[in-house]
Amino acid sequence: MSRARLRSTTLPSEGPSFLLVGALLMAAALLPAGCASTSGPAASPDENREAVSPPPLEPAPSAEASALSDARDAYARRHFIQGLTRARLEEHAAAVRQYEKALQAAPEAPAILSALAEARAAQGDLSTALYHARQARRFASAGAPEARHYRRQVARLLGRGGQPREALAAYEALADSSDDGASPELLAEMLPLYRETGNADGVERTLKALIRQAPQKSAARRRALARLYRRQGRREEAAALERRLAASPAASAGSARRTAPSGRPAPAGSEAETPARLVERARALRSGNEKAEDGGDASKQAARLLRRALQQDSTQAGALALLGEMRLAAGAFAEAADLLARSLDQDPRAPERWAQTARAHLEAGRAARAAATAEEGLLLFPGRLPLLRTRAAALQQAGQRAEAARVFEKALRVLETDDRLDTADGATQAARFHESLARLHERLGHPEEAARHRRQARALRERLGTAANGS
């Protein structure tokens, strides 16, 4: 999983929390194996063009929740999340291994089966993928919203596996089961299958439905329909469509917008300013390499540029990350957390961003989500001290003292292993961790452990003071 991420799992005594990624991600290969996008491919303006395989599906509406209710066992949950993470990074063989481990504990969890199907499909093993997708469809609750998702996944895999007639039958049954009929996304997936099977009536019916449902995007489909009419000898109908296209205001506006004379830079604010260019300008403003217009506030102008970039492309990772950092610095913690989490959906390979996202959630009072985000980041980047520190603090704030103590202990081991206790920064952090552990053990009713950690914190503080005086 958008993203998917598996955003809702639960800490032992908390409500929904497992952010996932970004986690996870059920996102590009199916349910996250990543499911990259729900929308199907746009209809090709040329009916003879070879059909392109559609992108993987997004997670089913409640796939994350159902996965966790199906797979309550911590073992299944852990491996499911790790599989989602690996799928997001396009490490499909590793994702398959994790999903198979999860299935050992939850063999009838539809979301895990569906994710495994997408991972197998990404490896090119379509027959195994189809088997798992059918299993997901079989075990899904018939009335649940996500049941349609699993049926659609089976249809798509049939189409990709060279069974267009069977795929069409599955799609048509899915459309018939809805009071609203086929959605534009579903129709766009069916169109190349009708072409592949030579079903001209199906092509015409689908193009007309797409034009009706999305008239603002209909130019290419009207042209395709006109070509179909000409091939069928329906010249008058074809000519009528072509005249309507030629008179369309969108056609005139489109040609007027094509490009400015070569060599002339596009003016600021023009359509030629791509999201990437807007992000570059925002970075330059923030760093001081570009002056604000009219002597205005550079940060405010940078934020406006980033919001414009996101209006053009709501998934632009650079814009999401930079605007999230700016909102975090401004103290808008909830907004920052949401922006940073969306940036991780697009690119989960930045460890510092995982730490920023977790910290933003914590500052916003979302201790459970902060702990879950940090845990998710640690699956990708084990032993990262900022993630360990934030997870421990979040667990402590959430009242999960024993688990918080275990994470603080792990953070101390990282400092020792990396020989960072000999540095002032490392010793300072270790002293704080020992002090936190002392408070936790006190509340857990472990007075001896609390006293031991106080002694160690005191020794570190004294050593730091001696070093400062000696310098």
N, C-alpha and C positions, 0 to 999 in steps of 0.2 A: 501495500500500500501504500493521490494523491495521493500517506502517502503514501504507503502507505504506510502511514506508519501504524504500527500496532500501538495505538495511543492509549488504550485502556486496559491495563491489567491492574491487579491490586496488590498493595503491600499487605503484609499479614493482617494488619488491623485497620487498614485504610480503605477509602473508597477508590474509584477509578484513578489510576495513575500511570501506568506504564506507557510513557510517551511513545514510543516507537516509530522509531525510525524507522525512523527514520529509520522503525523499526518495526517499524520498521517494518515499517516499511512495509507494508504490503504494497508494494508498489511496482515495479516494472515488469516483472514477469508474471505475474498474476495476481494473485491475491497478494501479492507481494511477492511473490517471488518477485515481486515486485510488480506491480501492475502499473504500468505507466500511465495509461490513460483510458478513460471510458469511451471517449469518442472514437468511432470507427473512422476509417479513411474517407476523405471526401470522394464523391463519385468522380471518376476520371472523365474529362471532357471528350476523350477519345475512346469509343467503345472497344476498339481493337487493341488498345494498349493492354499489355499483360497485367493482370491484377497483382497488386502488392499485398503480401500477407499483412493483416491488420496487427496493430500493436497489441501487447497483452492487456488483459482487463485490469481495471482497478479492483480493490477489494470490494467484496459485497458490503452492502450498507452496514450490517452488523457483524461482519466477519470476525473483527477483532474480539468483540464481546462473546460471540458464540464459540470462538476458538478457545477462549479462556474458560468458558463454562464447561465446554466439552473436555478440555484438558486442564483440569484443576491441579493435577499433580505438578509439583514444582519442576520435576524432571522434564515433563513434556513442555511446560511453559518455557523453560530455559532454552531447550533445544529449538523450539519453534522460533523464538526471538533471534537466536543465533542464525537460524536458517534465513529468516527475513533479512537480517543484516548482510549475510553473504550474498543473497540474491540481489540486494540493492547495489552491491559492489560488483555485480555480474560475475561472481565466483560460483557458477551454477553447480559444479560438482560438489563443492563444499556445502552448498545449500541443500542439495539432495541428501547428503549424509546426515545433516542436522534434522531435516524433516523426517527422515526414516527413523531416527532415534526418538523423535517426539511421538511418532505413530506407535512405537512400542508401548507407550503408556496410554495413548489415546487413539486406538486404531479406527475409531469411527468419527473422528472430528472432521467435519466437512472442510473447514478453513485450511487445516493442515493438508488434507488430501488435495485440495484445490491448489494450494501453493506448490506442493510436490509436482502436480501435473504441469504447472507453468515452468518449473525448473527443468523438468524432463523435456518439455517442448523446446526450451532454450538450448538444450543439448542436441536437439534434432531427433530425439527418441519419441516420435509422435504417437506410436502405438501404445507405449507405456503411459505417456501423458494422457491419452484418451481413456485408458483404463482407470487411472486415478481420478480423472474428472468425472467419469460416470459413477465412481464410488462416492465422490463428494455429493453428486446430485442425488444418489440413492439415500444417503444418510441425512440429508438436509430435511428439516421439517417442512412439510408441503406448504403450509401457510405462511412461512417466514419470508420476510422481504428478500433475504439473500438467496432464497431458492431459485429465483429467476436468474440471478447471477451465475449459479452453477449450471443451469440449463443453457445459458448463453455461452458459457465456456465450452461445453460439449459441442455446441454448434460450430463455434469458431475452430476448434481443433479438428472437427470433421472436414471443414473446408480446407484447412491447411494440410490435412493428410490426404488430399486428393479424392475426397468423397463429396463432391459438390451437391449431388442430388440428395444425399442423406443430410448434408448440412442444411440445405434449403428446407427440407421437411422439418428439421428441428427448429429452424428459425420461424417458419410459418406457424408451427404449433405454439411457439412462445408468443408470437404476435397475437394469435387467436385467443390466448389465455388472458389477455389484457383488455379491459374495457376500452382503453384508449387506442388499441391497435399497436402497430409497430412505431417505435420512436424514430427520429431522424438517424440516430446512431445505428440502430438496428437495420434500417433500410439501406444505409450506406454500406453495411457489411454484406447485405443480401445482393446488392446490385451486381458486383463482379461475378457472383455465383450464377445469377441468371444469364449473364453474358457467356460465361464458360459453358453452360449447358445449352446454349443456343435458344433460350426461351425468350423470344422477342416480346411476347405479351407481358412476361414478368418484368423485362427491362422497361417497357413503356409504362406499365403500372407503377413501378418503383420510382422512375424519374418524375412522373406526375405527382406522386405523393411527396417526394422530397421538395419539389417546387412549391407545392401547397404549404408544406410545413415550415419551410425556411425560404420565403420569397426573397429576402435580402441577400441570399447567397446562391441565387438560382441561375445566374448568367451561364455558367459552364454547363449546368444541367439542361437548360433550354437549348443550348447549342448542340448538346449530345442528342436531345430529343429531335431537333431539326434534322440532324444527320440520319438518325434512324428512319424518320419519315421519308427522306429522299431515297434511301436504300430500298424502302418498301414501295416506292413509286407514288407516295402521297405528297406530291409537289406543292399543292396549294397550302396544305397544313404546314409544310416546311417553310414556305415563303412567308406565311403569316408570322410564324415564330421569329424568323430572321429579321423581318421589318420591325417587329416589336423590340428586338434586341438592339437594332441600329438606332432606334429612337430613344433608347433608355438613357435617362440622365446619368446613371451610374457609368455607362459606357463612355460618355463624353468626359465625365470627371476623371475616370480612370486613365484615359489617354493623356489628359492635361497634366496628370500627376506623375507621369512616368519618370522624367528626370530633368534636372536643370541642365543648361549647357555644360559640357564637360569642362573640368578644371575650375569651376566656380563652386566654392564651398557652400553647403546648405546653411541658410541663416539659422541662428538660434531659435528654437521653438518650431522649426519646420518639421514636416513629416519625415524628412530624411534623417532626423536625429533618432537613431536607433536606441533601444534600451541600453545596449552596451556603451554607446557613446555618452548617453546621459549619466551613466554610472561613472565613467571616466571623468567627466566634468565635475561631478559631485565629489569625487576623491580629491581632485585638484583644488577645489574650493576648501575642502576640509583641511588639506595639508598646507594651504597658503600658497600653493603654486599658481593659483588663478585668483584674481581679485573679484570680489563681489560686484555685481552691477550697481552703479549709482552709489557706491559706498555703503551698500546695505549690509545686513548681517549674513556672513558667509555660511554659517551653519543652517540658517533658515532657508537660504537659497539652495544649499546642497540637499536639504530634506525635500524641498519642492521638486527638484530634478529627479530624485529617487522615486517620489510618488508618481511622477509622470512616467518614469520607466516602468513602474509596476502597473500603471493603467494600460500600457501597451502590452506588457507581458507579466502577468501576475506570478510567474514562476521564475523570474530572473534572480538567480541565486545571489549574484553580487549586490544587487539592489536590496534584496531582503536582508542580507547579512550587514551591509553598511548602515542601512536605516535602523536595523535592530540594535547595532552598537551605539548609534547616536541616541536612540530612545533610552537605552540602558544608562548611558552617561547622564542623560537629562532626568533620570529618576522615574521614567514612565515604565515601570518594571513589567506590568502585565502586557502592555503593547509590545515591549521589547522581546519578551519571552515568546510571544506568538509569532513575531517576525523571524526571530532566530530559529524557531522550530521549523517554520516553513522553509528557511534556507537549508536546513539539514535534510529536509525531504528531497531537495534537489542535489545536494552534495554533502554526504555524511562523512567526508574524509578529512575534516578539519578538527583536530582534537580541542583546540582552544575555543572553537565555537560551541562544542558540546558543553564545555565548562561555563561559558557565558550564558548559554540557554538555561542550564541548571541553576546558576546563580540568580538569573532574572526571575525564574519561577519561585525560588526561595524568598527573594526580596519582595515578591508580589504576594507572599503568604500562601503559596501553593507548595507546601512541604512535600506532599506525596508525589506530585509531578516532578519536583526538583530531584527527589531521590531516584525516581524511575528514570529520568533523563540521564542522570549521572551514571546509573547502573548500565543503561544502554550504551553510553559512551565508553564505559569500561570494557564492554564486550568487544568493542573495536580497538580500544587503546588501553590494554591492561596496565595497571600500575601508574597511571597518570595522576600525579599528586593533586592538582586542582580538582579533578573529578572525585577522587577519594575524599578530599577535604569537604567538598560541597555535599557529597552523599552522606557523609557522617553527620554533618551539621543538620541536614534535612531530616534524617532519621531521628536525631536527637529532638528536634523541634516537633516531630510527629509523635513523640512519646515512645519510640521503639528503641529503648535505651540499650538493651543487650546487643542488638544488631549494630547500633551506632558505635558501641565500644569495640566490636570486632573490626569495623571499618577503620576506626582511629588506630587500632593496633596494626592493621595492615599498612596504613600510611606511615607509621613509625618504622616498620620493617623496610619500606621503600627508601626512606631517608638513610637508614643504616646501610642498606645494600649499595646505594649510590655514593656512599662516603660523604654524604652532605652534612653530617653532624659536625664536621670540622669547620664548616663555614658558618658565618654569623647568621645568615638567612636560614640555613638548615637548622641550626641550634634553636633559633627563635621559634620556628614552626614546631619543632619537637617539644619545646617547653609548653607551647600552647596546647598541643595534642595531649601531653601528660596532664595538664590542668583540666582539660575537658574530661579525660578519662577518670580523674579523681572525682569530679562532680558526678559522673555517671555511676561509678561504683558505689559512691555514697548512697545514691538514690536506689541502687539495686540491692543495698544491704550488704555490701562487701567492704567493711571498714579497713581491713588489712590491705586490700588492693588499692583502695583510695589513698591510704597513707603512703604506700610504695610509690604511687605516681606523683604524689606531692613532693616526696623527697627527690625524685628524679627531675621534676620541673625546677625545684629550688637549686639543685646542683647545676643544671644548665644555665639558669639565670645568673648564678654566681660566677660561672665560667665566662659568660658573656660580659659581666661587669668587670672582671679581672682583665679580660682582653681589651676592653675599652679603656680602662685606666692605664694599662701598659702601653697602649699606643699613644 
